[in-house]
Amino acid sequence: MLDSKVPAGPLAQKWSNHKFNLKLVNPANKRKFTVIVVGTGLAGASAAASLAELGYNVITFCYQDSPRRAHSIAAQGGINAAKSYQNDGDSVFRLFYDTIKGGDYRSREANVYRLAEVSVNIIDQCVAQGVPFAREYGGLLDNRSFGGAQVSRTFYARGQTGQQLLLGAYSALNRQIKKGKVKSYTRHEMLDLVMIDGHAKGIVTRDLVSGKIETHAAHAVLMCTGGYGNVFFLSTNAMGCNVTAAWRAHKRGAYFANPCYTQIHPTCIPVTGDHQSKLTLMSESLRNDGRVWVPKTKEMAEKLRKGEIKANDIKEDDRDYFLERKYPSFGNLVPRDVASRNAKEAVDDGRGVGKTGFAVFLDFKEAIGRLGEDAVRAKYGNLFDMYYQITDENPYKQPMRIYPAVHYTMGGVWVDYNLMTTIPGLYALGECNFSDHGANRLGASALMQGLADGYFVIPYTVGDYLAKLGSFAPVDHSHPAFESTRKEVEEKINKLLSLNGTQTVDDIHKKLGHIMWEYCGMARTAEGLQKAQGLIQELKKEFWTNVKVLGENEELNLSLEKAGRVADFLELGELMVVDALQRAESCGGHFRLESQTEEGEAKRNDEEFAYVSAWEYKGENVPEQLHKEDLVFENVQLTQRSYK
């Protein structure tokens, strides 16, 4: 049975009571424990800095050449917090409710409420670290709106919020590195988890520069390794983002939850051809002032695509502002899954724009007329510049072209209320876990969760585990488990290096991405998912028989790095379609065409599917076992989600 360890009592008091009941480690004893943190983005850097500040010995690992290059840096629009500076009716409960509703009632109530509760502390922490949030004329921090909310609760630093927050956490981490409480390993990739008597006691890593395979021991391991959006090949994720650390832990016994829940972001620069290896996100904050539209007729859209007319030639009466028309209460600020599906519908209807037809417009003409170009430039200047550099089109003079793309993954490693996985001593923080966003993440909530987990949750909960160990002795690094796990890693590396086929790793990855986008993307059917499973199984065989992995282990070898990651993506991709197939309902980003309302919205089946699907690995080429955590809603009423 899955035990979520959600504490009893009223929702608003659960976290406070739980913190009091958790066992503590006194300051002198904290110095006797070592904690490994894998990944140094917002969740990892904040956790490592906080634990080291408390006195624990921390070892951090990242595959980048610096923690500053973590993908958290790419977040643009902002971070949510229920401070209600605007006096517009916001509250902790409203943030909680918006997040539960935004996730289409497929997340755990207690975790989401805690997230909303500590959100107010996150902003104070970051301001104290010097994060340069935007401010309004009275000196208070400024806010803007994001999708799925009717209040302004998103704090921001122009279009560089993720970067500024990461610099704050990175500064705190560096302070501890200098003090000697954190030992930092860069250009190291976690390739396996070391288990002793059923507990996580260390990891195996590869030095990406020298190829050296190393083992590292600790009393607890924290995975802060982000999401798995790159299973689609084309996504807004950085090229290095992968699932390997989480997947290798999964194969050691950590359940993987809701893998089919992936988020398609509506505001991305459209694909231009097969030459691309990633996509570029345009912040959701742009939907505050940008208006989404397409021509009302297919004929006019066809003229646009042929270049016979330009966007500015189309009169207001001939434009379909479809989000404003269909969702008058939220307009352009509907949640991402709703905006994405509606953009796809417009394109499928033949009214897409751009040369390919796979785009809709995001227009700032009205905002520039109302606020002035200087005001728009002050709010979004760096985003507009980025768009211009990529497309050679001036968004101040003509509408942006946008289209949905894979962005975030709500699924991830299953964790209980303490963020511990099904492996004692192994924790998962931030996007790496499944816990807070249900079937659809609201914009500006990823930064909130990463920092909440790192700064305000894990320092309490990991101490409870360590206090119960009953020993302060260092982990026995000579234990046979370290050597046997290291040998298993070396055997897999040698197997990959022995592959000498005719296809590149990227060839296989692109094929996988096409399968995932076509059959497990914005819309899914039982028939398509069954087909996808067979195609992935065939592709997996093709990978292990006909891919070519260049070079040797004892060197900087990108081909080897990619091969290991794609091998894991192939296995994850199959689990994603299996998970999507068994969930015969629509909810949030998981949209089954067989389950929709008369108006084309996602139609949930709460009688049969109000649960978390947690998958247990059973062995190579053996179907995974499904475990269900029933979702109990005591504080919100399950209703058909509506943003009209």
C-alpha positions, 0 to 999 in steps of 0.5 A: 500500500502507498502511504502518503503520510499526510498528517491528520487535522484541518488542512490549514494546520497540517503542516504546522502540526506536522513540523512540530511532530517531526523528530529533530537533529540537534546542531551538534549531531547535524555535523555527523550526517552527509546528504547528497544533492543531485541537481543544482537548479532552484530545488537543488541549490536551495536545498543544499544551501539550506541543509549546509546552513543548518550544519549538515555536510552536503555533496552536490552534483550537476552535469553542467560546468556550473550550477548557474547553468541549471535549466531553472535559469530559463524560466521567464515570467515569474513566481507565484505567491499569495501576498495579495499586494494588489488587494484584489482578493487573493489568499492562501486558500485561493492560491491553493484552490486555483492550483487544485483546479488548474491541475484538474483535481488530480493532485494531493490536497495537503501538498498543494495547500502547503505549497500555497502556505509557504509561498509567502515566505519564498518571496521574503527569502529571495528579496533578502538574498537580493533578487531584483523583483520589479516594484511599483511606484509605491515601492512594493513588489509588483505583480502580474497575472498568469493563466488560471487565476483572476488575481495578480499574484506573480512576482517577476524580474522582467523576463528573467525571473528564473535567472535571478532566483537561481542567482540568489540560490547559487549565491547562498550555495557558494557561501556554503561551498566557501565555508566547506560545508558543501563539496561541489562536483560539476560535470558529473552525471548520476548513473545509478543509486546505491542501496544498502538494506533497502535504503538509499546510501549513495550514488554512482557518477561518471565524470563527464570530462575524464570518464571516471566512474565514481561512487559517493556515500551519504546518509540520504540522497536528494534528487533535484533533477528536473523533468523529462520533457526531452522524451519528445526530442523537441521541447523548450527544455535545455538540450541536456535535460534528461530523465536518467537519474530519476529513471535509474532510481526508478529501476532500483525501486522508486515508483514513477507517478503519473508519467503521462501528465506532460504540459504543452505550453501555448506560447512558443516560437513555432517549429521551422524545420527538421534542422531544429534540436530544441524550441524556444519558449516565449513567457506566459507573461506575454498573455497579460498584454498580448491577444491571441488570434487567427483569421476568421476564415480559411481563405484569409489564412491561406492568403497569409500563408502564401504571403499575399497579405500581412497580419496588419492588413487584416481588419478587426472584424476579420480576426477571431480572438478565440480565447476571449470569445470562448472564455470571457471570464479568463480570456487570454489567461486561461490555463496552458492546457486549455490555450494549447488545445484551442490553438491546435483546434484553430490550426486543425481548422485550417486557420493557422498562420505562418509559412507552415500554418502551424502557428497563431498570432500573439498581438501587442498592438492594442497594448502598445496603443494603450500603454505606449511602446516604452511601457511595453518595452520596460515589461517585456523588452528582453523577450521581444529582443529574443523573439526578434533575434530568432525570427528576424521579425519585429514584434513591436510592429507585427504580431508574434507567431506562437504555437504549443510545444512540450514544456513541463512534466507534471508526472515524476517520481512518487513521493509522500508528504515528506518528499520521500520516495518509496525508497527510504532515504531517497527524496525527490524535489521540484519538477523531479517529483509528481506531487503538486501540479496534478494534470496541469501546472499553472504558470509561475508555479514551477519556481514556487514549488522548487524553492518551497521544497528546497528552502522550506520543506526538506530541511524539516523532513530529511531531519526526521529520517536522519534522526530515526537512523539510530547511528551517527556513523559515516556510511560504510563506503567499503560495503559491497553494494558500492562496488557491485553497483559501480560494476553494473554501471560500467557494464552498461557503458561498455554495452553502449560503446559496443554498439556499431550500427548505422544510425546516430543516437539523435536519429533514434531520439528524433523518431521517438520524439515523433512517436510521442508527439503524434500519439501521446501529445496534445490529443490521445486515443486508445488506438493511437496509444496502442500503436505508439507502444508497439512502435516504441518497442520496435524502436527500442530493438532498433536502438540496441541493434543498429545505433552507433555510439562513438568514442571511448569512456575515458574521454569527453564523449557526448555520443555516450552521454546521449546514448545512455539518456536516450536508452532511458527515454525509450523505456520511459516513453513506453511507460508514458503511453501505457499510463495514458492508455490505462487512464481512460479519461481526459484531465488537464494536459492528458486529453483523450479524444474519447472523453470530452464534453459537448463543448470540446473540453476535458471530461474527467471520470472521478468515479474511476480515475481520481487517483495517482498512478504509481508504477513499480519497475518489475524487470527488463521487458516486463510490464510495470505494476500499477499502484494507486494512491486514491485522491481524497478531496475534503476541502474542494468540491470536484466540479467540471473545470470551467474558465468561461 
